[in-house]
Amino acid sequence: MKNVVYITICFFLFAASAYSNHFLEKAEKAYDSKKYKEAITSYEKLISDGYKSYQLYFNLGNSYYRNNDLGKAIYYYELARKIEPNDEDVRINLAISSGKTTDKIDS
């Protein structure tokens, strides 16, 4: 799996306050330390504060994927894909996550 962990969100948040930069740095450090729940909390805080970008959704999807929450990973990959439909990394991670799901339907 081609894993892109460090997508430059800095350009997206260049003009943002130190408050939002704190959560971005905290999320990246948590992800690097394999503390995916902490990364999720920080990325979700940025989203709840109104920040939107495909990189933010993609990184949150990666965090959910690493936390074995495929449903939420797929959801955030889909949001990233809506913003940036031609991004190869988003399409690859979405396909991998979707391929790992199983339908629990009794026929």
Backbone as CSV, one residue per row, in Angstrom:
resi,resn,N_x,N_y,N_z,CA_x,CA_y,CA_z,C_x,C_y,C_z
1,MET,0.837,-1.179,0.000,0.000,0.000,0.000,0.877,1.236,0.000
2,LYS,0.583,2.048,-0.939,1.317,3.305,-0.996,0.731,4.228,0.063
3,ASN,1.507,4.487,1.055,1.000,5.253,2.192,1.619,6.637,2.188
4,VAL,0.784,7.591,2.018,1.243,8.968,2.090,0.761,9.537,3.407
5,VAL,1.692,9.676,4.318,1.343,10.142,5.644,1.502,11.656,5.738
6,TYR,2.543,12.151,5.108,2.840,13.572,5.241,2.447,14.338,4.001
7,ILE,1.175,14.659,3.906,0.739,15.512,2.821,0.824,16.926,3.365
8,THR,1.338,17.774,2.568,1.569,19.123,3.055,0.271,19.873,3.217
9,ILE,-0.154,19.960,4.461,-1.346,20.735,4.784,-0.916,22.158,5.160
10,CYS,0.388,22.329,5.298,0.892,23.627,5.735,0.429,24.763,4.826
11,PHE,0.372,24.504,3.512,-0.091,25.546,2.601,-1.543,25.900,2.874
12,PHE,-2.323,24.873,3.183,-3.729,25.079,3.504,-3.890,25.907,4.767
13,LEU,-3.019,25.676,5.730,-3.128,26.349,7.016,-2.132,27.493,7.183
14,PHE,-1.518,27.915,6.084,-0.461,28.922,6.154,-0.925,30.179,6.869
15,ALA,-2.116,30.612,6.538,-2.626,31.845,7.128,-3.424,31.593,8.405
16,ALA,-3.467,30.369,8.859,-4.267,30.022,10.033,-3.571,30.472,11.311
17,SER,-4.319,30.514,12.353,-3.795,30.951,13.646,-2.905,29.886,14.267
18,ALA,-2.163,30.285,15.294,-1.301,29.346,16.021,-2.148,28.269,16.691
19,TYR,-3.376,28.605,17.017,-4.297,27.642,17.631,-4.524,26.447,16.726
20,SER,-4.832,26.715,15.462,-5.070,25.605,14.534,-3.775,24.882,14.202
21,ASN,-2.667,25.622,14.123,-1.371,24.981,13.870,-1.004,24.023,14.992
22,HIS,-1.416,24.363,16.188,-1.169,23.480,17.328,-1.822,22.117,17.105
23,PHE,-3.076,22.128,16.657,-3.782,20.866,16.432,-3.200,20.094,15.257
24,LEU,-2.749,20.796,14.235,-2.128,20.132,13.096,-0.826,19.451,13.519
25,GLU,0.016,20.168,14.234,1.272,19.591,14.719,1.017,18.423,15.665
26,LYS,0.033,18.602,16.519,-0.313,17.546,17.464,-0.783,16.296,16.721
27,ALA,-1.587,16.479,15.686,-2.084,15.356,14.893,-0.943,14.640,14.181
28,GLU,-0.047,15.401,13.579,1.070,14.796,12.855,2.005,14.039,13.795
29,LYS,2.287,14.617,14.948,3.144,13.939,15.926,2.479,12.673,16.448
30,ALA,1.194,12.750,16.710,0.475,11.569,17.198,0.487,10.473,16.141
31,TYR,0.265,10.832,14.891,0.281,9.836,13.817,1.665,9.202,13.701
32,ASP,2.697,10.033,13.754,4.076,9.519,13.683,4.386,8.564,14.824
33,SER,3.798,8.815,15.981,4.025,7.986,17.165,3.060,6.806,17.237
34,LYS,2.279,6.620,16.174,1.290,5.540,16.090,0.201,5.663,17.158
35,LYS,-0.078,6.899,17.539,-1.173,7.190,18.466,-2.339,7.712,17.628
36,TYR,-2.977,6.779,16.952,-3.960,7.146,15.952,-5.208,7.785,16.540
37,LYS,-5.620,7.399,17.723,-6.793,8.015,18.342,-6.545,9.490,18.638
38,GLU,-5.334,9.804,19.083,-4.983,11.204,19.333,-4.949,11.982,18.020
39,ALA,-4.418,11.386,16.982,-4.384,12.043,15.674,-5.802,12.314,15.191
40,ILE,-6.675,11.332,15.350,-8.075,11.480,14.938,-8.717,12.658,15.673
41,THR,-8.509,12.733,16.967,-9.086,13.815,17.760,-8.619,15.176,17.265
42,SER,-7.340,15.301,16.975,-6.807,16.580,16.517,-7.289,16.936,15.115
43,TYR,-7.301,15.963,14.207,-7.805,16.239,12.860,-9.287,16.607,12.897
44,GLU,-10.058,15.919,13.726,-11.482,16.226,13.828,-11.711,17.606,14.435
45,LYS,-10.831,18.031,15.331,-10.932,19.367,15.903,-10.745,20.413,14.805
46,LEU,-9.797,20.186,13.929,-9.584,21.118,12.812,-10.824,21.190,11.928
47,ILE,-11.414,20.052,11.648,-12.612,20.019,10.804,-13.769,20.731,11.499
48,SER,-13.936,20.488,12.795,-15.024,21.143,13.524,-14.818,22.655,13.610
49,ASP,-13.574,23.105,13.488,-13.278,24.541,13.476,-13.482,25.156,12.096
50,GLY,-13.892,24.330,11.137,-14.232,24.854,9.819,-13.192,24.665,8.734
51,TYR,-12.093,24.010,9.031,-11.074,23.788,8.020,-11.467,22.624,7.125
52,LYS,-11.265,22.800,5.830,-11.595,21.754,4.868,-10.513,21.710,3.807
53,SER,-10.018,20.522,3.551,-9.103,20.293,2.437,-9.038,18.800,2.202
54,TYR,-8.690,18.436,0.995,-8.596,17.003,0.731,-7.464,16.388,1.537
55,GLN,-6.392,17.146,1.804,-5.284,16.611,2.592,-5.722,16.311,4.028
56,LEU,-6.523,17.201,4.578,-7.013,17.005,5.938,-7.898,15.767,6.011
57,TYR,-8.827,15.637,5.066,-9.698,14.458,5.032,-8.895,13.186,4.758
58,PHE,-7.913,13.284,3.882,-7.081,12.133,3.549,-6.300,11.661,4.773
59,ASN,-5.693,12.599,5.487,-4.924,12.237,6.681,-5.821,11.668,7.773
60,LEU,-7.024,12.213,7.903,-7.967,11.663,8.875,-8.388,10.260,8.455
61,GLY,-8.595,10.048,7.168,-8.896,8.708,6.667,-7.771,7.737,6.969
62,ASN,-6.532,8.178,6.783,-5.378,7.328,7.100,-5.341,6.971,8.581
63,SER,-5.669,7.939,9.427,-5.679,7.689,10.869,-6.750,6.667,11.237
64,TYR,-7.935,6.826,10.657,-8.998,5.851,10.914,-8.619,4.472,10.370
65,TYR,-7.992,4.439,9.221,-7.570,3.159,8.646,-6.591,2.457,9.586
66,ARG,-5.609,3.188,10.080,-4.620,2.615,11.000,-5.241,2.222,12.338
67,ASN,-6.367,2.844,12.664,-7.076,2.521,13.897,-8.096,1.403,13.671
68,ASN,-8.042,0.796,12.494,-8.927,-0.312,12.105,-10.406,0.066,12.106
69,ASP,-10.697,1.279,11.737,-12.072,1.739,11.582,-12.300,2.022,10.100
70,LEU,-12.542,0.936,9.351,-12.624,1.042,7.895,-13.784,1.905,7.420
71,GLY,-14.900,1.850,8.096,-16.055,2.637,7.683,-15.761,4.126,7.673
72,LYS,-15.182,4.607,8.753,-14.853,6.032,8.833,-13.697,6.382,7.908
73,ALA,-12.761,5.464,7.738,-11.662,5.703,6.796,-12.228,5.910,5.393
74,ILE,-13.123,5.031,4.988,-13.730,5.137,3.661,-14.503,6.446,3.544
75,TYR,-15.224,6.815,4.568,-15.988,8.063,4.546,-15.075,9.263,4.275
76,TYR,-13.963,9.352,5.008,-13.080,10.503,4.835,-12.288,10.432,3.533
77,TYR,-11.975,9.244,3.060,-11.369,9.143,1.732,-12.340,9.631,0.661
78,GLU,-13.625,9.316,0.831,-14.642,9.779,-0.123,-14.755,11.300,-0.096
79,LEU,-14.704,11.903,1.093,-14.732,13.362,1.176,-13.511,13.962,0.487
80,ALA,-12.357,13.347,0.684,-11.142,13.824,0.016,-11.286,13.694,-1.495
81,ARG,-11.883,12.608,-1.939,-12.056,12.368,-3.372,-13.019,13.375,-3.998
82,LYS,-14.019,13.799,-3.235,-14.949,14.811,-3.753,-14.223,16.123,-4.042
83,ILE,-13.278,16.465,-3.188,-12.540,17.716,-3.364,-11.469,17.570,-4.433
84,GLU,-10.788,16.449,-4.437,-9.674,16.215,-5.369,-9.880,14.862,-6.050
85,PRO,-10.783,14.786,-7.050,-11.150,13.493,-7.641,-10.036,12.788,-8.401
86,ASN,-9.000,13.486,-8.798,-7.935,12.862,-9.585,-6.698,12.498,-8.774
87,ASP,-6.759,12.663,-7.454,-5.595,12.335,-6.636,-5.423,10.818,-6.553
88,GLU,-4.278,10.353,-7.003,-4.008,8.917,-7.071,-3.939,8.263,-5.692
89,ASP,-3.329,8.937,-4.727,-3.207,8.366,-3.380,-4.574,8.174,-2.734
90,VAL,-5.453,9.125,-2.927,-6.805,9.000,-2.376,-7.504,7.808,-3.008
91,ARG,-7.409,7.681,-4.322,-8.068,6.560,-5.015,-7.496,5.214,-4.578
92,ILE,-6.185,5.143,-4.408,-5.554,3.885,-3.995,-6.004,3.497,-2.586
93,ASN,-5.933,4.445,-1.647,-6.305,4.132,-0.270,-7.790,3.810,-0.150
94,LEU,-8.608,4.474,-0.941,-10.037,4.176,-0.951,-10.283,2.767,-1.465
95,ALA,-9.595,2.381,-2.511,-9.761,1.036,-3.068,-9.295,-0.034,-2.080
96,ILE,-8.179,0.212,-1.417,-7.663,-0.756,-0.447,-8.633,-0.902,0.718
97,SER,-9.103,0.219,1.242,-10.044,0.175,2.373,-11.344,-0.503,1.986
98,SER,-11.866,-0.150,0.833,-13.123,-0.749,0.376,-12.971,-2.244,0.143
99,GLY,-11.807,-2.651,-0.326,-11.559,-4.068,-0.580,-11.488,-4.913,0.673
100,LYS,-11.242,-4.283,1.801,-11.136,-5.022,3.065,-12.475,-5.167,3.775
101,THR,-13.502,-4.523,3.270,-14.807,-4.640,3.913,-15.515,-5.883,3.414
102,THR,-16.348,-6.416,4.263,-17.149,-7.569,3.872,-18.599,-7.286,4.204
103,ASP,-19.462,-7.674,3.313,-20.894,-7.514,3.558,-21.371,-8.667,4.419
104,LYS,-22.140,-8.353,5.411,-22.677,-9.358,6.314,-24.169,-9.545,6.025
105,ILE,-24.473,-9.903,4.786,-25.862,-10.064,4.373,-26.158,-11.535,4.198
106,ASP,-27.166,-12.015,4.917,-27.602,-13.393,4.757,-28.586,-13.462,3.606
107,SER,-28.332,-14.377,2.691,-29.256,-14.492,1.555,-30.356,-15.476,1.860
